[in-house]
């Protein structure tokens, strides 16, 4: 069984074709600048040279069509025809409260995804465009939606509700949803395997750290709390997002700067975070370079980020009544040796400490805590595409 995994952004399509017999990636690639000048498809077949295809890609349907053509091309394809694709799995950011697991896409499911646009205006519309494009190009091939929010649906009500008038939840669904769910799910299961335990026996804190960042408290295999909230803006300091702030700052800024709601939303989502503090970049690599060169604001931005992560770790230890493992994943978590060290410095009270030699690793699954540590610390590369492919196989294998 071959599964096409699709992750659509507003002007991009990220894809992988996975052979589920051995979970190998046959090909992967990225369509960029959809609807813009300079649109391009970068296609990487396994064991072959990368292929760059420049084309006029005006919409997602044309993008999907180019992906299929690349996958089936005689010179750089990996399948003979589109008929070899048994199913398509889509990353969908927001499923609201309706979906606590991945689902086969039906007209009823599409209606719910449309309803969730208001809660994920930047993400759900391109996700929906991708689903519609695949339905148009690949009629009859089953499609599955795998939600960023689904894994967090096990949070208890006292953890996901905000202390607003209750009708705000009843009327508008205002609550904590959480995101990066497929990543948190995958790395927690991988950590359990590395420990030789079943995930249901463990208390794990997973730190998905990148330009967008979130932390989850996973107790006995279920998420009981997570740092992102109603939207991906809440929680940690991020690349361009403020993370948690005093909500009274918003009307204060609107009055002082004469901002509209859209302007203040852009201010908090696109101009804040480590970019706003450092004034250098939203890329942690650039900020680390600047800090190493003596830039005080860059150093401050890194300290703020590490401090927030450490605070969330401490609060989740309290929420779970202890912790057995802490996991670092995603771009920053997997690759920044210095940030992992900065975050972990101060967690010794838990009975853990990073081993500097073990921590000298990038993009590889490995325990990095000292020998005999009570709480294990791991680096585990995330693989959201594999989670999507697995869920898609599980659902579509049961179809008549």
C-alpha distance (Angstrom), angle and dihedral (degrees) to the residues before:
residue distance angle dihedral
X1 . . .
X2 3.81 . .
X3 3.80 119.8 .
X4 3.80 125.2 -164.5
X5 3.81 110.3 -146.7
X6 3.81 114.3 -155.9
X7 3.81 129.1 -170.3
X8 3.79 111.9 -179.1
X9 3.78 125.5 -163.5
X10 3.78 126.8 -176.9
X11 3.82 92.0 -86.5
X12 3.80 102.6 9.1
X13 3.80 145.1 64.1
X14 3.79 119.7 -156.0
X15 3.81 113.8 -168.0
X16 3.79 146.0 175.3
X17 3.79 131.2 -174.4
X18 3.80 108.5 -146.6
X19 3.81 127.4 -166.3
X20 3.79 101.9 -143.7
X21 3.80 93.5 -161.0
X22 3.80 88.9 78.8
X23 3.84 100.6 0.0
X24 3.80 90.8 -115.6
X25 3.81 120.3 155.3
X26 3.80 108.4 -121.4
X27 3.79 94.0 -174.4
X28 3.77 140.6 -16.6
X29 3.75 136.7 -173.1
X30 3.76 152.4 148.1
X31 3.79 134.0 -114.3
X32 3.81 109.5 -155.2
X33 3.81 137.8 -172.5
X34 3.81 96.4 20.9
X35 3.80 108.2 -172.0
X36 3.80 91.5 12.5
X37 3.77 137.2 93.4
X38 3.79 114.9 -87.4
X39 3.81 96.0 31.9
X40 3.80 111.8 177.0
X41 3.80 141.8 179.0
X42 3.80 117.0 -146.5
X43 3.80 108.6 -163.3
X44 3.82 123.2 -172.1
X45 3.82 115.6 -171.3
X46 3.80 114.2 -166.1
X47 3.80 110.0 -97.9
X48 3.79 94.0 6.1
X49 3.78 136.6 91.5
X50 3.79 120.5 -83.5
X51 3.81 113.8 -97.8
X52 3.82 123.7 -146.3
X53 3.80 115.5 -158.9
X54 3.80 119.0 -173.5
X55 3.79 114.2 -161.4
X56 3.77 145.4 147.9
X57 3.82 98.5 -93.5
X58 3.79 105.1 178.1
X59 3.81 98.6 166.2
X60 3.81 143.9 7.5
X61 3.82 93.3 -95.5
X62 3.78 90.7 60.7
X63 3.80 88.7 45.5
X64 3.81 93.0 53.3
X65 3.80 90.1 46.1
X66 3.82 89.8 54.3
X67 3.81 90.3 48.8
X68 3.82 90.9 54.1
X69 3.81 90.8 46.8
X70 3.82 90.2 51.2
X71 3.81 92.1 48.6
X72 3.83 92.0 50.6
X73 3.84 100.2 36.7
X74 3.80 115.5 126.5
X75 3.81 95.4 -130.2
X76 3.82 102.1 40.4
X77 3.79 105.9 9.5
X78 3.78 126.7 114.0
X79 3.84 101.0 -157.7
X80 3.80 132.4 45.8
X81 3.79 96.6 -131.9
X82 3.78 144.5 -6.2
X83 3.82 88.2 -100.7
X84 3.81 88.8 77.4
X85 3.82 89.7 68.3
X86 3.80 104.2 92.2
X87 3.80 97.4 -175.7
X88 3.80 144.7 -9.8
X89 3.79 123.0 -128.1
X90 3.80 118.3 -159.2
X91 3.76 129.8 -160.6
X92 3.81 106.0 -132.6
X93 3.78 116.7 -175.0
X94 3.80 102.6 -154.7
X95 3.78 129.1 33.3
X96 3.80 97.7 158.0
X97 3.79 116.9 -148.9
X98 3.79 93.8 -43.8
X99 3.79 96.3 80.9
X100 3.80 125.5 51.8
X101 3.80 91.1 164.3
X102 3.77 142.1 22.0
X103 3.81 115.3 -70.6
X104 3.79 142.1 -162.8
X105 3.79 106.9 -103.6
X106 3.80 113.4 -112.3
X107 3.83 132.8 159.3
X108 3.82 88.2 -93.7
X109 3.81 91.0 53.6
X110 3.81 90.3 49.4
X111 3.79 89.8 54.4
X112 3.81 90.4 56.1
X113 3.81 91.4 47.6
X114 3.79 88.8 54.1
X115 3.81 89.6 50.5
X116 3.81 90.2 53.2
X117 3.82 93.3 56.3
X118 3.80 90.0 92.0
X119 3.82 89.8 60.4
X120 3.83 95.2 43.3
X121 3.83 105.6 26.3
X122 3.81 94.2 159.7
X123 3.80 97.1 45.9
X124 3.81 114.7 28.9
X125 3.85 97.2 55.8
X126 3.84 94.2 60.0
X127 3.83 89.8 41.3
X128 3.81 88.0 55.5
X129 3.81 91.4 45.8
X130 3.79 89.0 55.0
X131 3.79 92.8 51.0
X132 3.80 91.9 48.8
X133 3.81 91.4 46.8
X134 3.81 92.0 52.9
X135 3.81 91.1 47.1
X136 3.79 88.9 53.4
X137 3.81 96.8 45.4
X138 3.83 97.3 35.2
X139 3.83 106.7 33.0
X140 3.79 114.4 -173.4
X141 3.82 95.8 19.5
X142 3.83 109.0 120.7
X143 3.79 117.8 -116.7
X144 3.81 129.1 -156.4
X145 3.80 129.7 -158.6
X146 3.81 115.9 -142.8
X147 3.80 110.9 -168.5
X148 3.80 129.9 -145.0
X149 3.79 87.4 -149.4
X150 3.83 99.9 47.8
X151 3.81 99.0 82.7
X152 3.80 90.3 56.0
X153 3.81 94.5 54.6
X154 3.82 89.1 94.4
X155 3.82 90.8 71.2
X156 3.82 111.9 119.8
X157 3.78 116.8 -112.4
X158 3.80 93.5 -110.8
X159 3.81 88.3 58.3
X160 3.80 99.6 45.8
X161 3.81 100.8 40.4
X162 3.80 123.1 90.2
X163 3.81 119.4 -140.7
X164 3.79 92.6 -109.3
X165 3.81 125.3 121.1
X166 3.80 104.0 -64.5
X167 3.79 92.9 -121.0
X168 3.82 89.0 68.4
X169 3.81 86.5 68.0
X170 3.79 94.6 40.9
X171 3.82 96.0 46.8
X172 3.79 102.8 34.0
X173 3.80 106.9 16.7
X174 3.80 91.8 -118.0
X175 3.81 104.8 173.2
X176 3.79 141.4 109.3
X177 3.82 110.8 -69.9
X178 3.79 104.5 165.8
X179 3.79 127.6 -151.8
X180 3.84 141.2 -140.1
X181 3.81 85.2 58.0
X182 3.80 96.5 151.2
X183 3.80 90.1 52.9
X184 3.81 94.6 48.1
X185 3.80 90.3 47.6
X186 3.80 94.4 49.3
X187 3.81 99.2 46.7
X188 3.81 93.6 44.4
X189 3.81 89.6 55.0
X190 3.81 90.9 46.4
X191 3.80 91.1 50.5
X192 3.80 90.3 52.9
X193 3.82 90.1 51.8
X194 3.81 91.4 50.5
X195 3.81 88.8 51.5
X196 3.81 92.3 48.7
X197 3.80 89.9 -121.3
X198 3.78 136.8 115.3
X199 3.80 111.8 -106.9
X200 3.82 90.0 -125.0
X201 3.82 89.2 67.2
X202 3.81 95.8 54.4
X203 3.79 143.7 75.5
X204 3.81 108.4 -143.6
X205 3.80 133.0 179.4
X206 3.80 111.7 -156.0
X207 3.81 119.7 -161.0
X208 3.82 113.2 -160.8
X209 3.79 99.1 -170.6
X210 3.77 122.5 -178.7
X211 3.78 138.2 102.3
X212 3.80 83.1 -49.2
X213 3.79 110.6 38.4
X214 3.79 137.8 -173.3
X215 3.79 140.0 163.4
X216 3.80 127.8 -147.2
X217 3.80 133.4 -162.3
X218 3.81 107.1 -142.6
X219 3.79 114.5 -170.6
X220 3.80 117.4 -173.9
X221 3.80 91.5 -19.0
X222 3.81 96.9 -48.6
X223 3.78 129.3 100.2
X224 3.80 110.7 -119.1
X225 3.82 97.5 172.7
X226 3.79 141.2 0.8
X227 3.79 135.7 -172.7
X228 3.81 101.5 -125.2
X229 3.76 114.7 77.0
X230 3.80 140.7 -176.0
X231 3.80 85.2 -18.9
X232 3.82 134.3 11.0
X233 3.83 88.7 -97.9
X234 3.80 96.8 82.7
X235 3.79 127.0 83.8
X236 3.79 126.3 23.5
X237 3.78 127.8 33.8
X238 3.83 103.7 -98.4
X239 3.78 140.1 -174.9
X240 3.80 96.4 -75.2
X241 3.84 101.7 -10.5
X242 3.77 123.3 94.3
X243 3.78 97.3 -141.3
X244 3.79 117.1 -155.5
X245 3.82 115.5 -0.5
X246 3.79 136.9 161.1
X247 3.84 101.7 -79.9
X248 3.82 90.0 -139.8
X249 3.81 87.2 70.7
X250 3.81 89.2 72.8
X251 3.83 99.4 63.2
X252 3.81 88.9 37.5
X253 3.82 90.9 57.0
X254 3.78 92.4 43.3
X255 3.80 90.6 56.1
X256 3.82 97.3 41.3
X257 3.82 96.1 43.8
X258 3.81 96.6 30.5
X259 3.81 90.0 -123.3
X260 3.79 127.8 172.8
X261 3.82 119.8 -137.0
X262 3.80 90.0 -100.4
X263 3.80 91.3 50.3
X264 3.79 94.8 50.4
X265 3.81 89.7 45.7
X266 3.81 89.1 53.7
X267 3.83 90.1 45.9
X268 3.80 92.5 55.3
X269 3.81 97.1 39.1
X270 3.80 103.6 36.3
X271 3.82 108.9 22.1
X272 3.79 104.3 36.7
X273 3.81 134.5 65.8
X274 3.79 119.5 64.5
X275 3.81 89.0 -25.7
X276 3.80 91.3 60.0
X277 3.79 94.6 43.5
X278 3.80 98.3 43.1
X279 3.79 98.3 35.3
X280 3.80 85.2 -150.1
X281 3.80 110.7 86.7
X282 3.79 146.2 -43.4
X283 3.81 88.9 -121.0
X284 3.79 110.4 96.1
X285 3.81 90.8 -149.4
X286 3.79 90.9 60.9
X287 3.80 91.2 45.8
X288 3.81 92.5 49.8
X289 3.82 89.9 50.8
X290 3.81 90.6 49.7
X291 3.82 92.3 47.1
X292 3.81 90.4 50.7
X293 3.81 87.5 53.4
X294 3.80 91.4 55.2
X295 3.81 101.9 -94.3
X296 3.81 102.0 154.2
X297 3.81 96.9 -162.4
X298 3.79 90.7 52.2
X299 3.79 89.7 50.6
X300 3.81 89.0 49.4
X301 3.82 91.7 50.8
X302 3.81 91.2 53.6
X303 3.81 92.0 47.2
X304 3.81 91.1 49.9
X305 3.79 91.2 50.8
X306 3.80 94.7 48.1
X307 3.81 91.7 45.1
X308 3.81 92.8 53.5
X309 3.80 91.8 48.5
X310 3.79 90.9 49.6
X311 3.82 91.1 49.0
X312 3.79 92.1 52.6
X313 3.80 91.1 48.0
X314 3.81 89.8 53.2
X315 3.78 93.3 47.8
X316 3.79 92.2 49.2
X317 3.80 91.5 50.2
X318 3.79 85.6 57.4
X319 3.82 92.6 45.3
X320 3.81 92.5 53.1
X321 3.80 97.1 37.6
X322 3.79 91.3 -117.8
X323 3.79 140.3 -13.4
X324 3.79 135.6 -115.4
X325 3.81 100.7 -172.5
X326 3.79 141.9 13.8
X327 3.81 118.2 -155.9
X328 3.80 129.3 -160.4
X329 3.81 116.8 -158.7
X330 3.86 144.8 152.8
X331 3.81 125.8 53.0
X332 3.80 100.1 -45.6
X333 3.79 96.6 29.9
X334 3.79 92.8 51.1
X335 3.78 98.5 41.8
X336 3.81 112.7 27.3
X337 3.78 108.6 87.9
X338 3.80 91.8 177.8
X339 3.82 95.5 49.9
X340 3.80 93.0 50.5
X341 3.79 88.5 51.1
X342 3.81 92.3 46.3
X343 3.82 92.1 51.2
X344 3.79 95.1 44.9
X345 3.81 94.1 47.7
X346 3.79 100.4 99.7
X347 3.80 99.1 30.5
X348 3.81 93.1 94.3
X349 3.81 90.0 108.0
X350 3.81 86.8 71.2
X351 3.78 90.6 60.8
X352 3.77 96.0 -103.6
X353 3.77 140.4 106.7
X354 3.80 135.2 171.8
X355 3.80 118.4 -106.3
X356 3.86 104.3 -134.1
X357 3.80 93.0 -146.3
X358 3.81 94.4 48.9
X359 3.80 90.1 44.4
X360 3.80 90.1 59.7
X361 3.79 91.0 93.5
X362 3.79 137.6 106.2
X363 3.79 129.1 -161.8
X364 3.79 95.9 -7.7
X365 3.82 130.6 112.9
X366 3.77 106.5 -114.7
X367 3.79 143.2 137.8
X368 3.80 108.6 -113.3
X369 3.81 101.3 -179.3
X370 3.79 122.5 106.4
X371 3.79 119.9 -89.7
X372 3.79 111.8 -78.7
X373 3.81 95.8 13.0
X374 3.79 113.0 164.2
X375 3.81 90.7 -140.7
X376 3.81 115.1 42.9
X377 3.80 120.5 -138.5
X378 3.81 118.7 -155.4
X379 3.78 140.6 -175.1
X380 3.81 107.9 -148.5
X381 3.82 123.1 172.5
X382 3.77 109.3 -131.3
X383 3.79 122.2 -124.7
X384 3.78 109.2 -168.8
X385 3.80 91.4 162.0
X386 3.80 91.2 60.7
X387 3.82 91.2 51.0
X388 3.81 89.2 51.7
X389 3.81 91.5 48.0
X390 3.82 92.3 48.7
X391 3.80 93.5 49.3
X392 3.80 90.5 46.8
X393 3.80 91.8 51.6
X394 3.81 92.2 47.5
X395 3.80 92.7 52.2
X396 3.81 98.3 40.2
X397 3.83 94.9 44.0
X398 3.80 87.6 68.3
X399 3.80 95.0 54.1
X400 3.77 117.1 110.6
